[in-house]
């Protein structure tokens, strides 16, 4: 076809004669092609030309004239435009947004592929026409584990120039943290420096990201569809392999489960209230693997809601609209808004509304503002200066309620259609009053056994047991960080895995805070648990933590690593995880005989190889 038709300068197609070239088509075929081509753009004609050229190569060889061969070869080299979506996700939020984006793109007829960042080769960006990166931020501005290599590659000299790439970035984060959406900002910067063009401004989404992310996706896909309109109608979308079967129940469509058990597992005299929670999933079809998390939608405590209403000068019977549903303000606060944890934006906005001198001064110092918001609940922010609010003003200050994710503390090999959690009640004093965490209070105090709770499974591919059951594992989980390791041990026990298992556990006291003590002793006795090292910080004058036990056993830890052990850390991100990381570096220097730079590189390589995995919060 291309030897007889080509685009004119005006964009319309006109028949052109090629002197001394015998046309391989008869007059009727040429007429039919001319009629069909009248509805095609120049880009579509180029694609069709390449498509037929590919078909000709799949059939018996046909002798082409030199002119026809040259024209077909040139048009076949024109790449068909498509959208590639890459997600950098630690706990699954970015993956969820990326999956929704792919589904919406497919519905619009856009040729689209979805990639886990760990499976995407950075050099392939040079072959792309349109890319969207959905990136969450881990720890203190770090890339999620599955995106470390891509993040580093784009900063390296090996990264290709990308003058033909158009891209967009969705950043997910929590504005309460200093490095808000840093990974998304990084990818935006890297791609721009490599010459790529942003076809839509980056969006930095806070914890209540559903609505802004949805609006951004619609705008982005509208732009891409317009850009690829000349090709989208002709491109055949190939199915993308997905190793994880999609569940009927998701964050937006949770399963209504039943609470079976809420049992306190800290002692009577413990300063902490930690609960072992069992939830019935019978008939749901929900499945999970050790390392996954359970998303829990909770309701706010009614007494806290009433206190917030009183502080705002509102009755609670005011009518408000939430997602098209007319509700009383009180009901909306119970079911749909975050009223426990404050955030810097709320403090800043309330400072202006109330004209509180204390809050206005705080707003001037970002570090102090972030610290204050992180340790102060919404009610106590409002108590800085009582201010009468309209219902709409109150709701405009608050974030939408988001589910809490809890590391699953059971293996389905052991508990079948149940899921277990280890939940520590968040509790502290505010003057003479007590303050509690929203979800932890709901699960441990408000929810009675037999009551309903809405849940969904959040798969975490960045915190998984090694595929080879013979591989040794080292697990470091103080406090409620023990949860996933209970699931790890149950799984390895039920599968009969022969790999060695070493657990480091820590808490305040041996007598009051040794979570699941009887179970660990059973596993030690049976040999499933090879070693157990514990650190109870308040049982002696000098405080001892898990990182100290790790350093004490440094020679053995290094030997296990030399044998190929995988190491896992779960729990507090701000202090414990950093201290454990530094201990690993020290062990690598002292017992591995490496320089500080070599130790950093060794531990980094462990992470890239998924032999060092963290589930921290």
N, C-alpha and C positions, 0 to 999 in steps of 0.2 A: 504494500500500500504506500509506503513512504517513497517509493521511487516514482510515484505518479501524483502525489499530493503533498504540498508543504504549506506552512503558514505564510500568508502575505504580511506585508508590513503593517497592515491595519488590524491584523489578528484574525481576519476571515480566511478561509481556505479556498484556494482556487486550483483547478487542474493545471499542471505544468507539463510541458512536453520535454522529454529527455531524448535528444537527437541520437540516432544510431543505437538505441537500446530497445531490444524487443521486449514488450510487456508480457509478463508471464500470465496475465489475466485476460479473459475475453471481454468484449464490450459490455455485456450485461453485468458481469461481476464488477467492472469499474464503475458502472452507473450506480449499482447498489451501494458500493463503498462511498461514492461521492455524496449520495443521499444521506447515508448514515453519519458521515463526517460533518455534515452541515450543522449538527447539534453539539459538536464537540469543540472544546477550546484547544489552543495550541498545546497546552500541557497534557491534556487528555490524549490528543493525537500522538504525542511523544510516548506516553505510557503504553497505548495500544500497539504502537509500532514495536516497542521493546517486547511486549507480551507475545505478539505473533512471531517475532524473531526467536523467542525462547521456545515456542511450540515447534518451530521449524527445526530447531536443533535436537528436539526430543524425537523427531521422526527420522525417516531415512534421509541421508545426506542428499541435498539438492544442489545442483550446480547453479550458482548465482552469477549474474553478470558483475563485473568489477564495480560498476556504479551502485547497483543495488546492495552489494555486500558492504560497501563503505557507508552508505546511508543507514542501513540497519545496525551496523556496529556502533555508529555514533549515537543513534537514538536509544539503543539498548543500554547505554552507559548512564542515561539520565536516571538518578535514583528516585523512587517513589517516596513521597513524603509520608511520614507517620508520626505518631506521638509515642514516646517512651516515658514511662513513669517509674521513678526510682524512689524507694522509701528507705530512709535511715531511721530505724525504730528500735527503741530499747524495750519498752513494755507493751507495744502493740498499737498505741494511738495513731502514730504516723502511718503504720501499715493499714489501719482501718480507713483512714482518710484517703489513702492511695487506692485502696480497693473500691471505695465509692466513686472516686474519680474515674477509674477505669470503666466501671459499670456505666457511668453517665456518658463517657466518651463513646463506648460501644453502641449505646442507644442512639447516639447522634450520627452513627455511621462512620465514625473516625477510626482509622486503622490504629490500633493501640496495643502496646505490650507493657506488662508490669514486671518490675525487677526488684528483688531484694538487693540492697546495696552491696552485700557481700558476694553476690553472684554476678555483679556487673563489672565488666572490664573497662577501666577508664578510657583506654585508647579508642574504644568504640564510639565515644562521643563525637569523634571526627566524622563518623558515618551517619550521624543522626541529623534530622531536620528540626524536630521539636522535642524538647525534653522538659518534664516537670519533676522537680525534686521535692519530696515531702520529708522534712527533717525535724526530728525532735532533738532536744539537747540533753546531754547526760552529765550529771555531776556539776562541776564548776566550768561550764562552757565547753565540755568535751563532746566529741562526736559519739553517737551510740556505738556499741561494740561491732555491729554489723556494717558500720560505715567507716571504720578506722582506716582501712586500706585505701578506699576511694578518696577519703579526706586527705590522706597523706600524698597520694598519687597526684592530685590536682595541684599540690603545692610544689611538686618536684619538677626537675628539668625534663622528665620523660613525658609530662603532660603535653598533648598536642595543641596546636593553635586551632581555634574554633570559629573562624570568621563566618561560617555558613550556618551556625547553630542558633536557633531561637529557643529561649528557655524561660521558665517561671519557677519560683520557689515559694513553698508554703513552710513557714517555720512554726513549730509548736513548742510551747514552753509555759513557764509560770513566772509572771512578772514580780512575784515576791522574791525571786532570786536575782542576784547581781547580773549574771550573764544570760539575760533573757533572750531566748531564741538564737543563741550564738551560733549554733551549727548551721541553721538556715542562712544567717548573715554570712557565714564563712563560704558556703557553697555559692551564694550570690556573688560574693567578691571574687572567688577563684574563677568562676566562669566568665565574668566580665573582663578580668585581666587576661584571659586566654583569647579574647576577641569575640566571644559570643554576645548576642544581643538579647536583652530582656524584652519579651513581647508584652509583659504585664508586670506592674510593680510587685515586689515581694510583699507578702503579708505575714506579720508576726502575730500569731494567735495565742491568747492566754488560755487558761485552763477550761474556760467555757467557750470552746472553739467551734462548736457545731455550726452555729448560724453564720459567723463571718467566713468560715471555711467553705460553707455551702455557696455563699454569694460569690466568693472568689472563684470557685470552681466553675460556676455558671459563666462568669465573665471570661475566664481563661478559655473555656471550651468554645465559646462563641467566637473568640478571636482566632483560635486554631481552626475551627470549622471553616471560617471565611478564608483563612490562609490556604487551607487544603481543599477547598471546595472543588477545585478543578480535578482533584484526584480521588477524593473520598468516595464518590459514587462508583468508581471503577475498581477500587482496591478490595481484594478479598481478604478478610480478617481471619487469621489462623488462630486456633485455640491456644491459650497459654497454659502450660502445665502448672498445676497447683497441688503441692503435696498435702496440704491441709484441707480436708473437706469442710466446706462452709456449713455452719450450723444454722438451723432454723432460728435459734435464739441468739440475739446479738445485744450490743449495748443499747441500740434503739428499740429492740424488741426483746426484752429480758424474759426469762422464764420465772413464773411464779412458783417458787419452791416452798418447802415447809421446814421450819427450824425443828430439829430433832432434840438437840442437846446444847445447853450452854453451861459448861461446868468450870468453876474456878479451879485453876491448877497451881496457883501460888498459895503459900501457907497463910494461916490465920493472922500471923503477925507481920506478914510481908508489907512493904510499903507500896507494892504494886498489885493491881488486879488484872491478872492475865487469864483469859478464858479459852478453853478448848471448845470450839463450835463444830457441831455436826449438822449438815443440811441434807435433806432428802431430795434426790434428783430423779426418783423413780418415774419412768415413763417419758422423761424429757428428751432422751436421746443424746444428751450432752456428754461429751467425752473430753478428757484432759490427760496430759502427760505430766510427770514430775517436772517441776520448774515453771509450770503455768501458773496463772493467777486467776482468782475469782473476782469478778466485778460485782459489787453490792450496791444497789440503789437503796438509799435509806430515807427515813422521814425525820425531820427535826423534832426535838423534844418540845411538846406543847407549852410547857412552863417557860422555856427560854423564849419561845415565840411571843407569849403574853408579856414577858418582861420587856422585850424589844418594842412591842407595840406601845406599851405604857410610856417608855422612854421617848418615843417619837410623837406622843400625843395623839395616837390613833386608836380606834375602837376594835378594828379587825373585821368589822362587818362591811367595810367599804368594798364596792364591787370593782374588780380589776380583770383585765383580759390577759390570759396566758395562752399563747399559741392558738388563738381563736376560741378559747374556752372561757366563759364567764365564771369567775370564782370569787369567793370572799377573800379579802386580803389575808386573813388568818390562814385559810386553807392553802393559799398560794405560798405563804412563807413556810408552812409545814412541808409541802411536797415539792416545791420547785425552786427555792432560792437558798443560797449558801449564807447561813446566819451565824456560823461559828468562826471560822478562820477569817481574819481581816486581810487586807492586801494594801500595798502602797497607794493604788488609785483611789480606793475607798477612803483612806485616811485623808488624802489630798482634797478630794471632793467635799468630804464632810467638814474639813477645815474651812473651806470657802463658805459653805452654807451656814455653819455655826459661828464663824468668825472667832473661833477659839484661838487665843494667843499661843497656848502651848502647842497646838497642832500646826498652826501657821509657821511657827519657828521650826518645828520638826521637818516640815516640807522643804525647808531651805537646805537641809543636809540629807542627801540621798541615802547615805549609809545608815544614819540614825533613823531615818524614816523606815527603811527596810527592816532594821532590827526591831523597831517598835511594832510594826505591822505583823512581824513574824511571831511575836510573843503576846499579842493582844487580840482578844476576840471582839467581834463587831459591837456587842453590847457595851463593852468597856470603852471603845472609841467614842460611842455616842454619849457615854457618861462624862466625858471630858467637859462637855458643855451641853446641857439639855436644850434641844431645839425642836420646835414643832414642825413636823414635816407633812406634806401631802402624800397620799398613798403612792402616787406616781413618782414623787421624789425619792421615797424610800426604796422602791423597786429599782430605780435608776442607779442607786448606789451599790446595789447588791449584784454579785455574780449569780448566774444560774447554777443550780445544784448539779454537781457531777458525781458519778459513782466513785466509790473508793475501791482500789485494787488490793487484794490480800493474797500473799503467796500461799498456794495450796499446800496443806500439811498432810496429804494422804495420797496413796497410789490406788488407782481403780482396780489394780490387780488384787489389792487387799480389801477394799471397802465396797467394791461394785458400784451400785447406783447411789452413792453418797459422796459428799465432798467435805473435807475437814479443814478448819482454819485455826490459827493460833492468834488470838486478838488481845492486844494489850489496851486496856482502857486508858485513854488520854485524860488526865485529871490534874488540875492544879488549882491553887487558891488565888482569888482576886479580891484582896481585902478580906472581908469576913465571909465572902461567898465562894462557892466552888464552881469551876468551869470544866466542861467536858468536851471531848471530841465528838463531832456529830455522828459519824458512823459507828465508832467504837461504843458509844453510849447506847445507840440504837440496838446493836447486836448483843451487848452484855447486860443491859439494864431494862430497856424499854420493851424489847421483843420477848414474848413468852414462848415457851416450848409449845409447838403445834401451830404457831402463828405463821403467816405468810411473809416471804421475803423475795424480792425480785433480784435475780442473779443472771450472770452470763459468764462464759469462760473467755479469758484473754490469753491466747497462746503466746508463749515467750520462747522464741527459737534461739535466744541469746543466753539461755540458762538451762542447759540440757545435759543429762548424763552422757558419757561417751557411748558411741554405738557399740563398741567392743566391750562386752561385760567383763573381760579379763583386765581391763585397764584400772589401775589403782586411782582412788579419788581422795582428796583432802578437802574437808568441809569445815568452814569457819563461820559459826552462826551464834553470836551471843544474843541473849534475850529472845524476843519473838523472831529473830533471824534464824532460829532453829527450825522454823516451819517447813521450808522446802526440803530440808535434809531428813526430816521424818518421812517425807514422800520418797526421797532417794533410797533410803534404807529399805523401806517397805517394798519398793520396786525390785531392788537387787536381790532381796530375800526371796520374793515370789518367783523371780526369773531364774533363780539358782546361779546367779553370776558369781564367778570365782575371784573377781578383782578385789583387792584389799580396800578397806574403808577406814578412814581416820577422821574423827570428829573432834573439833575444838569448840567447846561451849563455855560461855561465861555469863555471870549475872551477879547480883549483889551478895546473896548468902546461900550457903549449901542447904541449910535446913528449910528455908522458906521459898527459894527461887530456882530450884533445880527442876526445870520444866521437863516432863516426861522421863523422870529419873528411872522409874521401874522398867520402862520400855528399853532404855539404853542399857541397863544392866542385863536385861534378857538377851539383847543382841550381842553384848560382849560375851556372855556365857555361851551362846550358840556359835560364836565365831563369825557371825555376819559383820559385826563391827570389830575391826582389827585392833584399833586403838581409840582411847578416849582421854583427852586432856581437858581439864576444867580450870576455870579461873573465877573465883568468887571474891570480888573486889573488897568487900567489907568484912571478911572473915579474919583479917589480920591488920596490923597497924598501917602497913604500907599497901596501898591499893595495887592489885594485880589484875591485869586484863588479858584478853586472848592474845594480843600481840606479844606480850611478855612470854607466854607459854610457847608461842611460835618460835621466838628467838631462842628460848631454852632448848628446844628440840631442833634447832637449826640444822645440825649435821644430818639427822634422820630425814627432815623435810627435804633437804637437798638431794639425798639419796633417792627418795621417792620421785622427785622431779626428774632425776637422771633415768629413772625406770619408766618415765613416760606418764607420770601421774597428772591428772587434771585437778586444778585447785579452784574452789568455789568460795565466794564470800557473800553473805547476806546480812543486812541490817543497816545500821546508821551510816549515812553517807558523809556526814559532816566531820565526824571524828574517827570512829572505829575503822571505817574502810580506808581512810588515809593512813592511819597508824599501821594497819595490816599491810598495806602496800609498801610502806617504808620498811617494815620488817622483812618483807620478801626481798627487797633490794639489798638490805643488809645481809641476809642469808646468802644471796647470790654473790655478793662481794667476798664475804668471809669464807664460806664453804665452797663456793664455785671458783674462787681465785680470780675474780674478774675486777676490772677497774670500774669506777662509778659509771662511766659512759657505757662500758660493755654490759654492766648490770641493767641499766635502763633499757638497752637494746634487747637484752635477753628477755626481760619481763614483758616488753612490748611485743616481742615475737610470740610469747606464750599467749597473749591476748588475741593476736591475729590468727593463731592456730586454734583458737577457741579452747585452749588448755587452761586459761585463767579467765573465769567468768564471774561477773558481779551482779547481784540483784539488791541494789541499795536505794535508800529513800531518806 
